[in-house]
Amino acid sequence: MLNLPSKDLRGFSGRFGMGGVLAVVVIIVLLYGSVFVVSPSEEAGTRWMGGTPMTSTPLTTGVHFKVPFFETVDRLQTSRSIYTLNGLDVYTNDNQKVTIDVSLIYQIPSSAVMNLLYHVGRAGAVDIESTILPVVRDRALAAFAQYNTLTISDQRAQITAQMRKDISEALHRLFNVDVVDVQLVGIHYSPVFDQSIEEAVRAKNLAVQAENTVAQKKYEGEQKTVTALAEATAAVERANGEAQATVLQAQAQAKAIETVGEALKNNPEYAHFYGLQHWNGILPQVVGAGSIPMIDLGKGQDAAK
């Protein structure tokens, strides 16, 4: 509204009268109410008396005019928007409840503006999120219903990709909305399931520990078996060696005896020589009537020659 100092207003009213002042004020109000600006991040439409749409195509960035008091401006954000759905309960194919948080980035093209403003939900942009919400919830439920609770963490990427595909197709088909991205930002299991997982992990760890103990005992037993086998093999080899040595020694002694026997048989004088070779220089001691035995050293020396 026009803000004039009281002195100027009195002077103005004195020259033009009170009716002129009111006329100026009305003109300013009408001009102010007939102009509106659409920002670059949005598009708009107008309705007559809050009812019938007055535009067939969306109004884009810039200054626009409307009939003051009779036309209502409806604005819709067409730049990228982020919609976050927190605390959504879904169920897996093994009937376990999982609570998830989903982030949706979407963009509304110009071709979808008039439909969303005036043909979906209430007129205007008041029902956009409530329009999108049921679709996101339904497709998230369908995606999680294909997976087992125990595999959700490992298959998170596949679940997110499935949700992105299903939500994108549904929003584009129903409302011509373009989905830029869908992210599964949070997965929350029930306390009962968390406890069961902890118990399962603990049991698995105990089983692994038991397997390791069995493997260790088995390894120690195998090592003892290998050691015993090696010792037994060594003992057999040692016994074989000693036996072979005894045989060889016996064979050598037999050969020596055979050789000495042949020599004695072929040369009677060899017995005298053999005795001299093995005599230790001590005369034999004889108990009895005893004459001193005599050894003919000459024969031995002649034989040695």
C-alpha positions as CSV (number, residue, x, y, z in Angstrom):
1,M,0.0,0.0,0.0
2,L,1.0,3.6,-0.6
3,N,2.6,5.1,2.5
4,L,2.4,8.9,2.5
5,P,3.3,11.3,5.3
6,S,0.2,12.7,7.0
7,K,1.2,16.3,6.0
8,D,1.5,15.3,2.3
9,L,-1.7,13.3,2.5
10,R,-3.6,16.2,3.9
11,G,-2.2,18.4,1.1
12,F,-3.0,15.8,-1.5
13,S,-6.5,15.3,-0.2
14,G,-7.0,19.0,0.0
15,R,-6.2,19.5,-3.7
16,F,-7.9,16.3,-5.0
17,G,-10.4,15.5,-2.3
18,M,-10.9,12.3,-0.3
19,G,-12.4,10.5,-3.3
20,G,-9.2,11.1,-5.3
21,V,-7.1,9.6,-2.5
22,L,-9.3,6.5,-2.4
23,A,-9.1,6.1,-6.1
24,V,-5.3,6.2,-6.1
25,V,-5.2,3.7,-3.3
26,V,-7.6,1.4,-5.1
27,I,-5.5,1.6,-8.3
28,I,-2.4,0.7,-6.4
29,V,-4.0,-2.2,-4.8
30,L,-5.4,-3.5,-8.0
31,L,-2.1,-3.2,-9.8
32,Y,-0.3,-4.9,-6.9
33,G,-2.9,-7.7,-6.9
34,S,-2.9,-8.2,-10.6
35,V,0.9,-8.9,-11.0
36,F,2.7,-12.0,-9.9
37,V,6.2,-13.5,-10.6
38,V,7.0,-17.1,-11.3
39,S,10.5,-18.0,-10.2
40,P,12.9,-20.2,-12.2
41,S,12.4,-23.2,-9.9
42,E,8.6,-23.4,-10.4
43,E,5.7,-23.2,-12.9
44,A,2.2,-22.0,-12.2
45,G,-1.4,-21.9,-13.2
46,T,-4.4,-19.8,-12.2
47,R,-8.0,-20.5,-11.3
48,W,-11.0,-18.4,-11.5
49,M,-12.7,-17.8,-8.2
50,G,-10.7,-20.7,-6.8
51,G,-12.4,-23.1,-9.2
52,T,-12.0,-23.4,-13.0
53,P,-8.5,-23.3,-14.3
54,M,-7.8,-20.2,-16.4
55,T,-4.6,-21.5,-18.0
56,S,-4.2,-24.5,-20.3
57,T,-0.4,-24.5,-20.2
58,P,1.8,-23.8,-17.3
59,L,3.1,-20.3,-16.7
60,T,6.9,-20.2,-16.7
61,T,9.6,-17.9,-15.3
62,G,8.7,-14.2,-15.4
63,V,6.1,-11.6,-14.6
64,H,2.4,-12.5,-15.2
65,F,-0.9,-10.8,-14.8
66,K,-4.2,-12.0,-13.3
67,V,-7.5,-10.5,-12.3
68,P,-7.2,-9.3,-8.7
69,F,-9.4,-10.9,-6.1
70,F,-10.9,-13.3,-8.7
71,E,-7.9,-15.4,-9.8
72,T,-5.9,-17.6,-7.6
73,V,-2.3,-18.5,-8.4
74,D,-1.2,-22.1,-7.9
75,R,2.6,-22.8,-7.9
76,L,4.4,-26.1,-8.4
77,Q,8.1,-26.7,-7.9
78,T,9.6,-28.1,-11.1
79,S,13.3,-28.2,-10.0
80,R,14.6,-31.3,-8.4
81,S,12.9,-32.2,-5.1
82,I,13.8,-34.6,-2.4
83,Y,11.2,-36.6,-0.6
84,T,12.2,-38.7,2.4
85,L,10.0,-41.4,3.8
86,N,11.1,-42.5,7.2
87,G,9.9,-45.4,9.4
88,L,8.2,-47.4,6.6
89,D,7.4,-50.9,7.7
90,V,7.9,-53.6,5.1
91,Y,7.8,-57.4,5.3
92,T,10.3,-60.0,3.8
93,N,9.3,-63.3,2.2
94,D,10.0,-65.0,5.6
95,N,7.4,-62.8,7.3
96,Q,9.9,-60.6,9.2
97,K,9.1,-56.9,9.7
98,V,11.8,-54.5,8.7
99,T,11.6,-50.7,9.1
100,I,13.3,-48.7,6.3
101,D,14.0,-45.1,5.4
102,V,13.7,-44.2,1.7
103,S,15.0,-41.1,-0.1
104,L,13.4,-40.1,-3.4
105,I,14.8,-37.5,-5.7
106,Y,12.3,-36.5,-8.4
107,Q,11.5,-33.8,-10.9
108,I,8.2,-32.6,-12.4
109,P,8.4,-31.8,-16.1
110,S,6.3,-29.1,-17.7
111,S,4.0,-31.7,-19.3
112,A,3.0,-32.9,-15.9
113,V,2.3,-29.6,-14.2
114,M,-1.3,-29.0,-15.2
115,N,-2.3,-32.6,-14.5
116,L,-0.8,-32.5,-11.0
117,L,-2.2,-29.0,-10.2
118,Y,-5.8,-29.6,-11.2
119,H,-6.4,-33.3,-11.9
120,V,-4.7,-35.2,-9.0
121,G,-5.9,-34.7,-5.5
122,R,-7.1,-31.2,-4.5
123,A,-6.4,-28.2,-6.7
124,G,-2.9,-26.8,-6.3
125,A,0.2,-28.3,-4.9
126,V,-1.1,-29.3,-1.6
127,D,-1.3,-33.1,-2.3
128,I,1.9,-33.8,-4.2
129,E,3.7,-35.6,-1.4
130,S,0.5,-37.6,-0.4
131,T,0.2,-38.5,-4.1
132,I,3.7,-39.9,-4.3
133,L,3.7,-41.6,-0.9
134,P,1.4,-44.5,-1.6
135,V,3.3,-45.4,-4.8
136,V,6.7,-45.4,-3.0
137,R,5.3,-47.5,-0.1
138,D,3.7,-50.0,-2.4
139,R,6.8,-50.5,-4.6
140,A,9.0,-50.8,-1.5
141,L,6.8,-53.4,0.0
142,A,6.8,-55.4,-3.3
143,A,10.6,-55.2,-3.5
144,F,11.3,-56.4,0.0
145,A,8.7,-59.2,-0.3
146,Q,11.1,-60.9,-2.8
147,Y,14.0,-61.3,-0.3
148,N,14.8,-63.2,2.8
149,T,15.6,-61.2,6.0
150,L,19.0,-62.9,6.4
151,T,20.1,-61.8,2.9
152,I,18.9,-58.2,3.0
153,S,22.3,-56.7,4.0
154,D,24.2,-58.7,1.3
155,Q,21.5,-57.9,-1.4
156,R,20.9,-54.2,-0.5
157,A,22.2,-53.0,-3.8
158,Q,19.8,-55.4,-5.7
159,I,16.9,-54.3,-3.5
160,T,17.6,-50.6,-4.1
161,A,17.9,-51.1,-7.8
162,Q,14.6,-53.0,-7.9
163,M,12.9,-50.2,-5.9
164,R,14.3,-47.5,-8.2
165,K,13.1,-49.3,-11.3
166,D,9.6,-50.0,-9.9
167,I,9.0,-46.5,-8.4
168,S,10.3,-44.8,-11.5
169,E,8.0,-46.8,-13.8
170,A,5.0,-46.3,-11.6
171,L,5.4,-42.5,-11.1
172,H,6.1,-41.9,-14.7
173,R,3.1,-43.9,-15.8
174,L,0.7,-42.5,-13.3
175,F,1.7,-38.9,-13.0
176,N,4.5,-38.4,-15.7
177,V,6.9,-37.6,-12.9
178,D,10.6,-38.2,-13.6
179,V,12.5,-40.1,-10.8
180,V,16.1,-39.1,-10.6
181,D,17.2,-41.5,-7.9
182,V,15.9,-43.7,-5.1
183,Q,18.1,-44.6,-2.1
184,L,17.6,-47.0,0.7
185,V,19.1,-44.9,3.4
186,G,18.2,-47.0,6.4
187,I,17.3,-50.6,7.4
188,H,16.2,-51.3,10.9
189,Y,15.5,-54.8,12.2
190,S,13.2,-55.7,15.1
191,P,14.9,-56.2,18.5
192,V,13.9,-59.9,18.5
193,F,15.5,-60.4,15.1
194,D,18.7,-58.6,16.2
195,Q,18.9,-60.8,19.2
196,S,18.4,-64.0,17.1
197,I,21.2,-62.8,14.8
198,E,23.5,-62.2,17.7
199,E,22.8,-65.7,19.1
200,A,23.3,-67.2,15.6
201,V,26.6,-65.4,15.2
202,R,27.7,-66.5,18.7
203,A,26.7,-70.2,17.9
204,K,28.6,-70.0,14.6
205,N,31.7,-68.6,16.3
206,L,31.6,-71.4,18.8
207,A,31.2,-74.0,16.0
208,V,34.1,-72.5,14.2
209,Q,36.1,-72.6,17.4
210,A,35.2,-76.3,17.9
211,E,36.1,-77.1,14.3
212,N,39.5,-75.4,14.8
213,T,40.1,-77.4,18.0
214,V,39.2,-80.6,16.2
215,A,41.5,-79.6,13.3
216,Q,44.3,-78.8,15.7
217,K,43.9,-82.2,17.5
218,K,43.8,-84.0,14.2
219,Y,46.9,-82.2,13.1
220,E,48.7,-83.0,16.3
221,G,47.6,-86.7,15.9
222,E,48.8,-86.8,12.4
223,Q,52.1,-85.3,13.5
224,K,52.5,-87.9,16.1
225,T,51.6,-90.6,13.6
226,V,54.2,-89.3,11.2
227,T,56.8,-89.1,13.9
228,A,56.1,-92.6,15.1
229,L,56.2,-93.9,11.5
230,A,59.5,-92.2,11.0
231,E,60.9,-93.6,14.2
232,A,59.6,-97.1,13.3
233,T,61.1,-96.8,9.8
234,A,64.4,-95.6,11.3
235,A,64.4,-98.5,13.8
236,V,63.7,-101.0,11.0
237,E,66.4,-99.5,8.9
238,R,68.8,-99.6,11.9
239,A,68.0,-103.2,12.6
240,N,68.4,-104.1,8.9
241,G,71.7,-102.4,9.0
242,E,72.9,-104.2,12.1
243,A,71.6,-107.5,10.7
244,Q,73.4,-107.0,7.4
245,A,76.6,-106.0,9.3
246,T,76.3,-109.1,11.4
247,V,75.8,-111.2,8.3
248,L,78.7,-109.6,6.6
249,Q,80.9,-110.1,9.7
250,A,79.9,-113.7,10.0
251,Q,80.5,-114.2,6.3
252,A,83.9,-112.6,6.7
253,Q,84.8,-114.8,9.6
254,A,83.6,-117.8,7.8
255,K,85.6,-116.9,4.8
256,A,88.7,-116.4,7.0
257,I,88.2,-119.7,8.7
258,E,87.7,-121.3,5.4
259,T,90.9,-119.7,4.1
260,V,92.9,-120.8,7.2
261,G,91.5,-124.3,6.9
262,E,92.5,-124.5,3.3
263,A,96.0,-123.3,4.2
264,L,96.3,-125.8,7.0
265,K,95.1,-128.6,4.8
266,N,97.4,-127.7,2.0
267,N,100.5,-126.8,4.1
268,P,100.9,-128.5,7.5
269,E,103.7,-126.1,8.4
270,Y,101.2,-123.2,8.3
271,A,99.8,-124.2,11.7
272,H,103.2,-123.6,13.2
273,F,103.4,-120.2,11.4
274,Y,99.9,-119.3,12.4
275,G,100.6,-120.0,16.0
276,L,103.7,-117.8,16.0
277,Q,101.7,-115.0,14.3
278,H,99.1,-115.0,17.0
279,W,101.4,-115.7,20.1
280,N,101.4,-112.9,22.6
281,G,104.9,-113.8,23.9
282,I,103.6,-115.4,27.2
283,L,104.4,-119.1,27.7
284,P,101.5,-121.3,28.5
285,Q,101.0,-122.0,32.2
286,V,100.3,-125.7,33.0
287,V,99.3,-127.0,36.3
288,G,100.4,-130.6,37.1
289,A,103.5,-132.7,36.8
290,G,104.6,-130.1,34.5
291,S,107.4,-130.0,32.4
292,I,107.9,-126.7,30.6
293,P,106.6,-126.9,27.1
294,M,109.1,-126.0,24.5
295,I,108.4,-124.2,21.3
296,D,110.8,-124.7,18.4
297,L,111.4,-121.1,17.3
298,G,113.7,-122.3,14.6
299,K,110.9,-124.0,12.7
300,G,108.8,-120.9,13.0
301,Q,111.6,-118.8,11.7
302,D,112.4,-121.1,8.8
303,A,108.7,-121.1,8.0
304,A,108.7,-117.3,8.1
305,K,111.5,-117.3,5.6
